[in-house]
Structure formats: C-alpha cells, structure tokens
Amino acid sequence: MTEEEIEEMLLLMEQTANMLRGMAMDPSIPTHAKQALRARIAELDAMVEKFA
C-alpha cells in the first residue's frame, strides 16, 4: 500500500466515524444502537490515531 492510499484510507475512516457521531445524536435511533455506534466510533478513532 502506498502512503497516498494509506492517507486515503485513514481519511475515509475518519469521515465514517464523523458520520456515525452524527447518527448517534439522532433521537430516533434507540439507545442500544447508539451504544453500538459509540463503540465503533472509538475503534475507528483508535485505529486512525495509531496510523496517523
């Protein structure tokens, strides 16, 4: 994987985490689903931090 491809992948992961953050604020989404979203956000954030 090239450095450019890695940067692109990290950007996509960060954008996905941001989208999930927005979804987690939606009052129509059940609490248990929001907890799952927050867990996945934490995983994405950790992975981006690891490789950034």
mmCIF file of the N, C-alpha and C atoms, coordinates in Angstrom:
data_MODEL
# 
_entry.id   MODEL 
# 
loop_
_atom_site.group_PDB 
_atom_site.id 
_atom_site.type_symbol 
_atom_site.label_atom_id 
_atom_site.label_alt_id 
_atom_site.label_comp_id 
_atom_site.label_asym_id 
_atom_site.label_entity_id 
_atom_site.label_seq_id 
_atom_site.pdbx_PDB_ins_code 
_atom_site.Cartn_x 
_atom_site.Cartn_y 
_atom_site.Cartn_z 
_atom_site.occupancy 
_atom_site.B_iso_or_equiv 
_atom_site.pdbx_formal_charge 
_atom_site.auth_seq_id 
_atom_site.auth_comp_id 
_atom_site.auth_asym_id 
_atom_site.auth_atom_id 
_atom_site.pdbx_PDB_model_num 
ATOM 1   N N  . MET A 1 1  ? 0.838   -1.166 0.000  1.00 0.00 ? 1  MET A N  1 
ATOM 2   C CA . MET A 1 1  ? 0.000   0.000  0.000  1.00 0.00 ? 1  MET A CA 1 
ATOM 3   C C  . MET A 1 1  ? 0.892   1.242  0.000  1.00 0.00 ? 1  MET A C  1 
ATOM 4   N N  . THR A 1 2  ? 0.558   2.175  -0.848 1.00 0.00 ? 2  THR A N  1 
ATOM 5   C CA . THR A 1 2  ? 1.344   3.404  -0.902 1.00 0.00 ? 2  THR A CA 1 
ATOM 6   C C  . THR A 1 2  ? 0.928   4.339  0.234  1.00 0.00 ? 2  THR A C  1 
ATOM 7   N N  . GLU A 1 3  ? 1.772   5.330  0.474  1.00 0.00 ? 3  GLU A N  1 
ATOM 8   C CA . GLU A 1 3  ? 1.461   6.305  1.515  1.00 0.00 ? 3  GLU A CA 1 
ATOM 9   C C  . GLU A 1 3  ? 0.175   7.059  1.176  1.00 0.00 ? 3  GLU A C  1 
ATOM 10  N N  . GLU A 1 4  ? -0.012  7.345  -0.099 1.00 0.00 ? 4  GLU A N  1 
ATOM 11  C CA . GLU A 1 4  ? -1.234  8.043  -0.539 1.00 0.00 ? 4  GLU A CA 1 
ATOM 12  C C  . GLU A 1 4  ? -2.475  7.190  -0.272 1.00 0.00 ? 4  GLU A C  1 
ATOM 13  N N  . GLU A 1 5  ? -2.383  5.907  -0.525 1.00 0.00 ? 5  GLU A N  1 
ATOM 14  C CA . GLU A 1 5  ? -3.510  5.001  -0.279 1.00 0.00 ? 5  GLU A CA 1 
ATOM 15  C C  . GLU A 1 5  ? -3.824  4.903  1.204  1.00 0.00 ? 5  GLU A C  1 
ATOM 16  N N  . ILE A 1 6  ? -2.793  4.893  2.025  1.00 0.00 ? 6  ILE A N  1 
ATOM 17  C CA . ILE A 1 6  ? -2.986  4.839  3.472  1.00 0.00 ? 6  ILE A CA 1 
ATOM 18  C C  . ILE A 1 6  ? -3.673  6.112  3.952  1.00 0.00 ? 6  ILE A C  1 
ATOM 19  N N  . GLU A 1 7  ? -3.221  7.262  3.452  1.00 0.00 ? 7  GLU A N  1 
ATOM 20  C CA . GLU A 1 7  ? -3.842  8.533  3.814  1.00 0.00 ? 7  GLU A CA 1 
ATOM 21  C C  . GLU A 1 7  ? -5.316  8.545  3.409  1.00 0.00 ? 7  GLU A C  1 
ATOM 22  N N  . GLU A 1 8  ? -5.601  8.030  2.227  1.00 0.00 ? 8  GLU A N  1 
ATOM 23  C CA . GLU A 1 8  ? -6.972  7.970  1.731  1.00 0.00 ? 8  GLU A CA 1 
ATOM 24  C C  . GLU A 1 8  ? -7.839  7.076  2.625  1.00 0.00 ? 8  GLU A C  1 
ATOM 25  N N  . MET A 1 9  ? -7.276  5.944  3.037  1.00 0.00 ? 9  MET A N  1 
ATOM 26  C CA . MET A 1 9  ? -7.997  5.021  3.906  1.00 0.00 ? 9  MET A CA 1 
ATOM 27  C C  . MET A 1 9  ? -8.263  5.661  5.277  1.00 0.00 ? 9  MET A C  1 
ATOM 28  N N  . LEU A 1 10 ? -7.267  6.340  5.821  1.00 0.00 ? 10 LEU A N  1 
ATOM 29  C CA . LEU A 1 10 ? -7.437  6.992  7.111  1.00 0.00 ? 10 LEU A CA 1 
ATOM 30  C C  . LEU A 1 10 ? -8.482  8.094  7.037  1.00 0.00 ? 10 LEU A C  1 
ATOM 31  N N  . LEU A 1 11 ? -8.488  8.836  5.951  1.00 0.00 ? 11 LEU A N  1 
ATOM 32  C CA . LEU A 1 11 ? -9.485  9.887  5.776  1.00 0.00 ? 11 LEU A CA 1 
ATOM 33  C C  . LEU A 1 11 ? -10.885 9.287  5.710  1.00 0.00 ? 11 LEU A C  1 
ATOM 34  N N  . LEU A 1 12 ? -11.042 8.201  4.989  1.00 0.00 ? 12 LEU A N  1 
ATOM 35  C CA . LEU A 1 12 ? -12.339 7.532  4.903  1.00 0.00 ? 12 LEU A CA 1 
ATOM 36  C C  . LEU A 1 12 ? -12.785 7.036  6.274  1.00 0.00 ? 12 LEU A C  1 
ATOM 37  N N  . MET A 1 13 ? -11.868 6.484  7.050  1.00 0.00 ? 13 MET A N  1 
ATOM 38  C CA . MET A 1 13 ? -12.205 6.013  8.397  1.00 0.00 ? 13 MET A CA 1 
ATOM 39  C C  . MET A 1 13 ? -12.633 7.171  9.289  1.00 0.00 ? 13 MET A C  1 
ATOM 40  N N  . GLU A 1 14 ? -11.931 8.284  9.179  1.00 0.00 ? 14 GLU A N  1 
ATOM 41  C CA . GLU A 1 14 ? -12.272 9.452  9.984  1.00 0.00 ? 14 GLU A CA 1 
ATOM 42  C C  . GLU A 1 14 ? -13.640 10.002 9.579  1.00 0.00 ? 14 GLU A C  1 
ATOM 43  N N  . GLN A 1 15 ? -13.910 10.063 8.289  1.00 0.00 ? 15 GLN A N  1 
ATOM 44  C CA . GLN A 1 15 ? -15.202 10.544 7.804  1.00 0.00 ? 15 GLN A CA 1 
ATOM 45  C C  . GLN A 1 15 ? -16.327 9.615  8.252  1.00 0.00 ? 15 GLN A C  1 
ATOM 46  N N  . THR A 1 16 ? -16.062 8.327  8.248  1.00 0.00 ? 16 THR A N  1 
ATOM 47  C CA . THR A 1 16 ? -17.063 7.355  8.689  1.00 0.00 ? 16 THR A CA 1 
ATOM 48  C C  . THR A 1 16 ? -17.359 7.538  10.171 1.00 0.00 ? 16 THR A C  1 
ATOM 49  N N  . ALA A 1 17 ? -16.323 7.735  10.975 1.00 0.00 ? 17 ALA A N  1 
ATOM 50  C CA . ALA A 1 17 ? -16.523 7.978  12.405 1.00 0.00 ? 17 ALA A CA 1 
ATOM 51  C C  . ALA A 1 17 ? -17.358 9.234  12.622 1.00 0.00 ? 17 ALA A C  1 
ATOM 52  N N  . ASN A 1 18 ? -17.100 10.266 11.832 1.00 0.00 ? 18 ASN A N  1 
ATOM 53  C CA . ASN A 1 18 ? -17.872 11.505 11.962 1.00 0.00 ? 18 ASN A CA 1 
ATOM 54  C C  . ASN A 1 18 ? -19.333 11.292 11.581 1.00 0.00 ? 18 ASN A C  1 
ATOM 55  N N  . MET A 1 19 ? -19.584 10.497 10.557 1.00 0.00 ? 19 MET A N  1 
ATOM 56  C CA . MET A 1 19 ? -20.954 10.195 10.164 1.00 0.00 ? 19 MET A CA 1 
ATOM 57  C C  . MET A 1 19 ? -21.669 9.438  11.284 1.00 0.00 ? 19 MET A C  1 
ATOM 58  N N  . LEU A 1 20 ? -20.967 8.481  11.890 1.00 0.00 ? 20 LEU A N  1 
ATOM 59  C CA . LEU A 1 20 ? -21.548 7.721  12.992 1.00 0.00 ? 20 LEU A CA 1 
ATOM 60  C C  . LEU A 1 20 ? -21.829 8.618  14.195 1.00 0.00 ? 20 LEU A C  1 
ATOM 61  N N  . ARG A 1 21 ? -20.950 9.598  14.446 1.00 0.00 ? 21 ARG A N  1 
ATOM 62  C CA . ARG A 1 21 ? -21.186 10.541 15.535 1.00 0.00 ? 21 ARG A CA 1 
ATOM 63  C C  . ARG A 1 21 ? -22.503 11.281 15.312 1.00 0.00 ? 21 ARG A C  1 
ATOM 64  N N  . GLY A 1 22 ? -22.720 11.706 14.087 1.00 0.00 ? 22 GLY A N  1 
ATOM 65  C CA . GLY A 1 22 ? -23.975 12.381 13.754 1.00 0.00 ? 22 GLY A CA 1 
ATOM 66  C C  . GLY A 1 22 ? -25.169 11.479 13.960 1.00 0.00 ? 22 GLY A C  1 
ATOM 67  N N  . MET A 1 23 ? -25.059 10.238 13.549 1.00 0.00 ? 23 MET A N  1 
ATOM 68  C CA . MET A 1 23 ? -26.159 9.288  13.723 1.00 0.00 ? 23 MET A CA 1 
ATOM 69  C C  . MET A 1 23 ? -26.427 9.047  15.207 1.00 0.00 ? 23 MET A C  1 
ATOM 70  N N  . ALA A 1 24 ? -25.374 9.029  16.017 1.00 0.00 ? 24 ALA A N  1 
ATOM 71  C CA . ALA A 1 24 ? -25.524 8.772  17.451 1.00 0.00 ? 24 ALA A CA 1 
ATOM 72  C C  . ALA A 1 24 ? -26.283 9.901  18.152 1.00 0.00 ? 24 ALA A C  1 
ATOM 73  N N  . MET A 1 25 ? -26.388 11.041 17.512 1.00 0.00 ? 25 MET A N  1 
ATOM 74  C CA . MET A 1 25 ? -27.126 12.163 18.098 1.00 0.00 ? 25 MET A CA 1 
ATOM 75  C C  . MET A 1 25 ? -28.588 12.184 17.646 1.00 0.00 ? 25 MET A C  1 
ATOM 76  N N  . ASP A 1 26 ? -28.964 11.300 16.754 1.00 0.00 ? 26 ASP A N  1 
ATOM 77  C CA . ASP A 1 26 ? -30.331 11.246 16.228 1.00 0.00 ? 26 ASP A CA 1 
ATOM 78  C C  . ASP A 1 26 ? -31.261 10.666 17.291 1.00 0.00 ? 26 ASP A C  1 
ATOM 79  N N  . PRO A 1 27 ? -32.249 11.432 17.737 1.00 0.00 ? 27 PRO A N  1 
ATOM 80  C CA . PRO A 1 27 ? -33.141 10.952 18.795 1.00 0.00 ? 27 PRO A CA 1 
ATOM 81  C C  . PRO A 1 27 ? -34.022 9.772  18.366 1.00 0.00 ? 27 PRO A C  1 
ATOM 82  N N  . SER A 1 28 ? -34.146 9.528  17.081 1.00 0.00 ? 28 SER A N  1 
ATOM 83  C CA . SER A 1 28 ? -34.989 8.422  16.631 1.00 0.00 ? 28 SER A CA 1 
ATOM 84  C C  . SER A 1 28 ? -34.273 7.068  16.688 1.00 0.00 ? 28 SER A C  1 
ATOM 85  N N  . ILE A 1 29 ? -32.965 7.080  16.918 1.00 0.00 ? 29 ILE A N  1 
ATOM 86  C CA . ILE A 1 29 ? -32.199 5.832  16.994 1.00 0.00 ? 29 ILE A CA 1 
ATOM 87  C C  . ILE A 1 29 ? -32.233 5.334  18.441 1.00 0.00 ? 29 ILE A C  1 
ATOM 88  N N  . PRO A 1 30 ? -32.568 4.062  18.651 1.00 0.00 ? 30 PRO A N  1 
ATOM 89  C CA . PRO A 1 30 ? -32.647 3.511  20.015 1.00 0.00 ? 30 PRO A CA 1 
ATOM 90  C C  . PRO A 1 30 ? -31.311 3.594  20.763 1.00 0.00 ? 30 PRO A C  1 
ATOM 91  N N  . THR A 1 31 ? -31.410 3.680  22.070 1.00 0.00 ? 31 THR A N  1 
ATOM 92  C CA . THR A 1 31 ? -30.222 3.814  22.922 1.00 0.00 ? 31 THR A CA 1 
ATOM 93  C C  . THR A 1 31 ? -29.233 2.684  22.715 1.00 0.00 ? 31 THR A C  1 
ATOM 94  N N  . HIS A 1 32 ? -29.710 1.448  22.597 1.00 0.00 ? 32 HIS A N  1 
ATOM 95  C CA . HIS A 1 32 ? -28.779 0.325  22.433 1.00 0.00 ? 32 HIS A CA 1 
ATOM 96  C C  . HIS A 1 32 ? -28.009 0.438  21.116 1.00 0.00 ? 32 HIS A C  1 
ATOM 97  N N  . ALA A 1 33 ? -28.645 0.980  20.097 1.00 0.00 ? 33 ALA A N  1 
ATOM 98  C CA . ALA A 1 33 ? -27.961 1.173  18.818 1.00 0.00 ? 33 ALA A CA 1 
ATOM 99  C C  . ALA A 1 33 ? -26.929 2.291  18.930 1.00 0.00 ? 33 ALA A C  1 
ATOM 100 N N  . LYS A 1 34 ? -27.264 3.332  19.691 1.00 0.00 ? 34 LYS A N  1 
ATOM 101 C CA . LYS A 1 34 ? -26.320 4.429  19.895 1.00 0.00 ? 34 LYS A CA 1 
ATOM 102 C C  . LYS A 1 34 ? -25.081 3.947  20.632 1.00 0.00 ? 34 LYS A C  1 
ATOM 103 N N  . GLN A 1 35 ? -25.262 3.042  21.581 1.00 0.00 ? 35 GLN A N  1 
ATOM 104 C CA . GLN A 1 35 ? -24.120 2.487  22.309 1.00 0.00 ? 35 GLN A CA 1 
ATOM 105 C C  . GLN A 1 35 ? -23.211 1.714  21.357 1.00 0.00 ? 35 GLN A C  1 
ATOM 106 N N  . ALA A 1 36 ? -23.807 0.978  20.438 1.00 0.00 ? 36 ALA A N  1 
ATOM 107 C CA . ALA A 1 36 ? -23.025 0.236  19.443 1.00 0.00 ? 36 ALA A CA 1 
ATOM 108 C C  . ALA A 1 36 ? -22.286 1.199  18.518 1.00 0.00 ? 36 ALA A C  1 
ATOM 109 N N  . LEU A 1 37 ? -22.952 2.282  18.137 1.00 0.00 ? 37 LEU A N  1 
ATOM 110 C CA . LEU A 1 37 ? -22.305 3.291  17.292 1.00 0.00 ? 37 LEU A CA 1 
ATOM 111 C C  . LEU A 1 37 ? -21.100 3.893  18.007 1.00 0.00 ? 37 LEU A C  1 
ATOM 112 N N  . ARG A 1 38 ? -21.287 4.247  19.271 1.00 0.00 ? 38 ARG A N  1 
ATOM 113 C CA . ARG A 1 38 ? -20.194 4.862  20.033 1.00 0.00 ? 38 ARG A CA 1 
ATOM 114 C C  . ARG A 1 38 ? -19.008 3.907  20.186 1.00 0.00 ? 38 ARG A C  1 
ATOM 115 N N  . ALA A 1 39 ? -19.284 2.630  20.355 1.00 0.00 ? 39 ALA A N  1 
ATOM 116 C CA . ALA A 1 39 ? -18.206 1.644  20.462 1.00 0.00 ? 39 ALA A CA 1 
ATOM 117 C C  . ALA A 1 39 ? -17.423 1.569  19.150 1.00 0.00 ? 39 ALA A C  1 
ATOM 118 N N  . ARG A 1 40 ? -18.134 1.591  18.042 1.00 0.00 ? 40 ARG A N  1 
ATOM 119 C CA . ARG A 1 40 ? -17.463 1.522  16.740 1.00 0.00 ? 40 ARG A CA 1 
ATOM 120 C C  . ARG A 1 40 ? -16.688 2.810  16.465 1.00 0.00 ? 40 ARG A C  1 
ATOM 121 N N  . ILE A 1 41 ? -17.232 3.942  16.886 1.00 0.00 ? 41 ILE A N  1 
ATOM 122 C CA . ILE A 1 41 ? -16.535 5.224  16.739 1.00 0.00 ? 41 ILE A CA 1 
ATOM 123 C C  . ILE A 1 41 ? -15.204 5.173  17.478 1.00 0.00 ? 41 ILE A C  1 
ATOM 124 N N  . ALA A 1 42 ? -15.221 4.645  18.688 1.00 0.00 ? 42 ALA A N  1 
ATOM 125 C CA . ALA A 1 42 ? -13.994 4.544  19.485 1.00 0.00 ? 42 ALA A CA 1 
ATOM 126 C C  . ALA A 1 42 ? -12.963 3.669  18.785 1.00 0.00 ? 42 ALA A C  1 
ATOM 127 N N  . GLU A 1 43 ? -13.411 2.572  18.184 1.00 0.00 ? 43 GLU A N  1 
ATOM 128 C CA . GLU A 1 43 ? -12.495 1.691  17.456 1.00 0.00 ? 43 GLU A CA 1 
ATOM 129 C C  . GLU A 1 43 ? -11.890 2.404  16.255 1.00 0.00 ? 43 GLU A C  1 
ATOM 130 N N  . LEU A 1 44 ? -12.721 3.105  15.510 1.00 0.00 ? 44 LEU A N  1 
ATOM 131 C CA . LEU A 1 44 ? -12.226 3.842  14.341 1.00 0.00 ? 44 LEU A CA 1 
ATOM 132 C C  . LEU A 1 44 ? -11.242 4.931  14.766 1.00 0.00 ? 44 LEU A C  1 
ATOM 133 N N  . ASP A 1 45 ? -11.589 5.684  15.802 1.00 0.00 ? 45 ASP A N  1 
ATOM 134 C CA . ASP A 1 45 ? -10.698 6.736  16.287 1.00 0.00 ? 45 ASP A CA 1 
ATOM 135 C C  . ASP A 1 45 ? -9.348  6.166  16.715 1.00 0.00 ? 45 ASP A C  1 
ATOM 136 N N  . ALA A 1 46 ? -9.364  5.053  17.410 1.00 0.00 ? 46 ALA A N  1 
ATOM 137 C CA . ALA A 1 46 ? -8.123  4.425  17.870 1.00 0.00 ? 46 ALA A CA 1 
ATOM 138 C C  . ALA A 1 46 ? -7.268  3.987  16.687 1.00 0.00 ? 46 ALA A C  1 
ATOM 139 N N  . MET A 1 47 ? -7.899  3.431  15.670 1.00 0.00 ? 47 MET A N  1 
ATOM 140 C CA . MET A 1 47 ? -7.149  2.965  14.502 1.00 0.00 ? 47 MET A CA 1 
ATOM 141 C C  . MET A 1 47 ? -6.545  4.145  13.734 1.00 0.00 ? 47 MET A C  1 
ATOM 142 N N  . VAL A 1 48 ? -7.311  5.206  13.578 1.00 0.00 ? 48 VAL A N  1 
ATOM 143 C CA . VAL A 1 48 ? -6.805  6.387  12.880 1.00 0.00 ? 48 VAL A CA 1 
ATOM 144 C C  . VAL A 1 48 ? -5.628  6.978  13.657 1.00 0.00 ? 48 VAL A C  1 
ATOM 145 N N  . GLU A 1 49 ? -5.749  7.068  14.970 1.00 0.00 ? 49 GLU A N  1 
ATOM 146 C CA . GLU A 1 49 ? -4.671  7.600  15.806 1.00 0.00 ? 49 GLU A CA 1 
ATOM 147 C C  . GLU A 1 49 ? -3.408  6.738  15.696 1.00 0.00 ? 49 GLU A C  1 
ATOM 148 N N  . LYS A 1 50 ? -3.595  5.445  15.636 1.00 0.00 ? 50 LYS A N  1 
ATOM 149 C CA . LYS A 1 50 ? -2.475  4.518  15.575 1.00 0.00 ? 50 LYS A CA 1 
ATOM 150 C C  . LYS A 1 50 ? -1.642  4.733  14.316 1.00 0.00 ? 50 LYS A C  1 
ATOM 151 N N  . PHE A 1 51 ? -2.290  5.024  13.208 1.00 0.00 ? 51 PHE A N  1 
ATOM 152 C CA . PHE A 1 51 ? -1.599  5.128  11.934 1.00 0.00 ? 51 PHE A CA 1 
ATOM 153 C C  . PHE A 1 51 ? -1.404  6.549  11.436 1.00 0.00 ? 51 PHE A C  1 
ATOM 154 N N  . ALA A 1 52 ? -1.957  7.518  12.142 1.00 0.00 ? 52 ALA A N  1 
ATOM 155 C CA . ALA A 1 52 ? -1.824  8.914  11.690 1.00 0.00 ? 52 ALA A CA 1 
ATOM 156 C C  . ALA A 1 52 ? -0.479  9.499  12.068 1.00 0.00 ? 52 ALA A C  1 
# 
